[in-house]
Amino acid sequence: MKIGLLHFRVGETDGVSLKIKKWKIVLENQGHDVHFIAETLGKENGIKILLLAYEKPRNLEIRQKAFQDSTEWSEEIYNS
């Protein structure tokens, strides 16, 4: 099976990067074809998508409003 592991950053020494690399190894050992998808790939190979950047305005808005009522979100978030 082809699997994409998606996060804004991989290949660094933060907790998420280390954990996602561990999952990649586990899944590959089970015979899966695993690829990282991120804005920052660090030392890893993968698919780079600039829209996943942590500091992009719409991503910042999502983070800020993650625990608020979604009716407060701008229409731009839904249409971009």
Secondary structure, 3 states (H helix, E strand, C coil): CEEEEECCECCCCCHHHHHHHHHHHHHHHCCCEEEEEECECCCCCEEECHHHCCCCHHHHHHHHHCCCCHHHCCHHHHHC
